[in-house]
Amino acid sequence: MSVRRLSAVLAVVAVVIGITASSVLGAPASAKATVVKVTAFDLGFKLSTKSAKAGKVTFKVTNTGSLQHDFSIDGKKTSLLSHGKSATLTVTIKKGSNAYKCTVAGHAAAGMKGTFTGK
Protein backbone atom coordinates (compact mmCIF):
# COMPACT_ATOMS: atom_id res chain seq x y z
CA MET A 1 0.00 0.00 0.00
CA SER A 2 1.34 3.42 -0.89
CA VAL A 3 2.11 6.01 1.77
CA ARG A 4 -0.50 8.36 0.26
CA ARG A 5 -3.23 5.69 0.38
CA LEU A 6 -2.27 4.66 3.93
CA SER A 7 -2.46 8.30 5.02
CA ALA A 8 -5.95 8.64 3.49
CA VAL A 9 -7.17 5.46 5.24
CA LEU A 10 -5.77 6.62 8.59
CA ALA A 11 -7.41 10.03 8.13
CA VAL A 12 -10.82 8.40 7.56
CA VAL A 13 -10.36 6.15 10.60
CA ALA A 14 -9.42 9.17 12.74
CA VAL A 15 -12.54 11.05 11.62
CA VAL A 16 -14.81 8.07 12.39
CA ILE A 17 -13.25 7.61 15.83
CA GLY A 18 -13.54 11.33 16.52
CA ILE A 19 -17.23 11.43 15.58
CA THR A 20 -18.02 8.34 17.65
CA ALA A 21 -16.11 9.63 20.68
CA SER A 22 -17.69 13.08 20.52
CA SER A 23 -21.20 11.67 20.28
CA VAL A 24 -20.60 9.37 23.26
CA LEU A 25 -18.56 11.72 25.42
CA GLY A 26 -20.63 14.77 24.52
CA ALA A 27 -23.93 13.16 25.49
CA PRO A 28 -25.36 14.86 28.56
CA ALA A 29 -25.48 12.65 31.65
CA SER A 30 -29.06 13.79 32.31
CA ALA A 31 -30.23 12.10 29.11
CA LYS A 32 -30.27 8.74 30.89
CA ALA A 33 -33.18 8.29 33.27
CA THR A 34 -32.65 7.11 36.84
CA VAL A 35 -34.49 3.82 37.45
CA VAL A 36 -36.47 3.31 40.66
CA LYS A 37 -38.04 -0.08 41.44
CA VAL A 38 -41.43 0.26 43.11
CA THR A 39 -43.20 -2.62 44.83
CA ALA A 40 -46.90 -2.05 45.48
CA PHE A 41 -48.45 -4.19 48.18
CA ASP A 42 -51.70 -4.07 50.13
CA LEU A 43 -51.68 -0.98 51.32
CA GLY A 44 -48.21 0.45 50.82
CA PHE A 45 -45.28 1.06 48.50
CA LYS A 46 -41.61 0.13 48.81
CA LEU A 47 -39.21 2.15 46.62
CA SER A 48 -35.61 1.11 45.92
CA THR A 49 -34.70 4.75 46.66
CA LYS A 50 -36.72 7.73 47.79
CA SER A 51 -34.57 10.35 46.05
CA ALA A 52 -32.73 10.97 42.80
CA LYS A 53 -31.22 13.80 40.82
CA ALA A 54 -33.94 16.04 39.40
CA GLY A 55 -34.73 15.12 35.81
CA LYS A 56 -36.00 12.00 34.09
CA VAL A 57 -36.84 9.16 36.47
CA THR A 58 -38.27 5.81 35.39
CA PHE A 59 -40.41 4.03 37.95
CA LYS A 60 -40.72 0.25 37.39
CA VAL A 61 -43.82 -0.69 39.36
CA THR A 62 -44.76 -4.27 40.30
CA ASN A 63 -47.90 -5.15 42.26
CA THR A 64 -47.28 -7.94 44.78
CA GLY A 65 -50.55 -7.33 46.62
CA SER A 66 -53.85 -9.14 46.20
CA LEU A 67 -55.75 -5.90 45.44
CA GLN A 68 -55.38 -3.83 42.26
CA HIS A 69 -53.12 -0.76 42.54
CA ASP A 70 -51.64 1.98 40.40
CA PHE A 71 -48.76 4.42 40.96
CA SER A 72 -49.24 8.14 40.40
CA ILE A 73 -46.58 10.86 40.50
CA ASP A 74 -46.21 14.27 38.89
CA GLY A 75 -49.66 14.11 37.25
CA LYS A 76 -48.97 10.78 35.51
CA LYS A 77 -49.96 7.28 36.54
CA THR A 78 -49.65 3.67 35.56
CA SER A 79 -52.59 1.57 34.53
CA LEU A 80 -54.42 -0.37 37.22
CA LEU A 81 -52.21 -3.37 38.04
CA SER A 82 -53.46 -6.76 39.22
CA HIS A 83 -51.36 -9.10 41.37
CA GLY A 84 -48.05 -9.94 39.68
CA LYS A 85 -48.41 -7.32 36.93
CA SER A 86 -45.86 -4.57 36.20
CA ALA A 87 -45.76 -1.22 34.43
CA THR A 88 -43.14 1.42 33.69
CA LEU A 89 -43.67 5.15 34.14
CA THR A 90 -41.12 7.81 33.18
CA VAL A 91 -41.59 11.33 34.51
CA THR A 92 -39.49 14.46 34.86
CA ILE A 93 -38.95 14.99 38.58
CA LYS A 94 -38.47 18.52 39.84
CA LYS A 95 -36.16 19.52 42.68
CA GLY A 96 -37.77 19.16 46.08
CA SER A 97 -40.76 17.09 47.16
CA ASN A 98 -42.76 15.09 44.61
CA ALA A 99 -45.83 13.34 46.07
CA TYR A 100 -46.76 9.85 44.90
CA LYS A 101 -49.82 7.72 45.68
CA CYS A 102 -52.19 4.97 44.61
CA THR A 103 -55.31 6.58 43.13
CA VAL A 104 -57.66 3.67 43.92
CA ALA A 105 -60.38 5.02 46.26
CA GLY A 106 -59.26 4.86 49.89
CA HIS A 107 -55.78 3.43 49.21
CA ALA A 108 -53.80 6.67 49.68
CA ALA A 109 -55.75 7.40 52.88
CA ALA A 110 -54.82 3.89 54.09
CA GLY A 111 -51.09 4.58 53.58
CA MET A 112 -50.33 4.13 49.88
CA LYS A 113 -48.64 7.48 49.49
CA GLY A 114 -45.29 9.11 50.05
CA THR A 115 -42.78 11.69 48.89
CA PHE A 116 -40.02 11.25 46.32
CA THR A 117 -37.27 13.88 46.54
CA GLY A 118 -35.60 15.45 43.53
CA LYS A 119 -32.05 16.62 44.36
Rosetta blueprint (number, residue, H / E / L):
1 M L
2 S L
3 V H
4 R H
5 R H
6 L H
7 S H
8 A H
9 V H
10 L H
11 A H
12 V H
13 V H
14 A H
15 V H
16 V H
17 I H
18 G H
19 I H
20 T H
21 A H
22 S H
23 S H
24 V H
25 L H
26 G L
27 A L
28 P L
29 A H
30 S H
31 A H
32 K L
33 A L
34 T E
35 V E
36 V E
37 K E
38 V E
39 T E
40 A E
41 F E
42 D L
43 L L
44 G E
45 F E
46 K E
47 L E
48 S L
49 T L
50 K L
51 S E
52 A E
53 K L
54 A L
55 G E
56 K E
57 V E
58 T E
59 F E
60 K E
61 V E
62 T E
63 N E
64 T L
65 G L
66 S L
67 L L
68 Q L
69 H E
70 D L
71 F L
72 S E
73 I E
74 D L
75 G L
76 K E
77 K E
78 T L
79 S L
80 L L
81 L E
82 S L
83 H L
84 G L
85 K L
86 S E
87 A E
88 T E
89 L E
90 T E
91 V E
92 T E
93 I E
94 K L
95 K L
96 G E
97 S E
98 N E
99 A E
100 Y E
101 K E
102 C L
103 T L
104 V L
105 A L
106 G L
107 H L
108 A L
109 A L
110 A L
111 G L
112 M L
113 K E
114 G E
115 T E
116 F E
117 T E
118 G E
119 K L
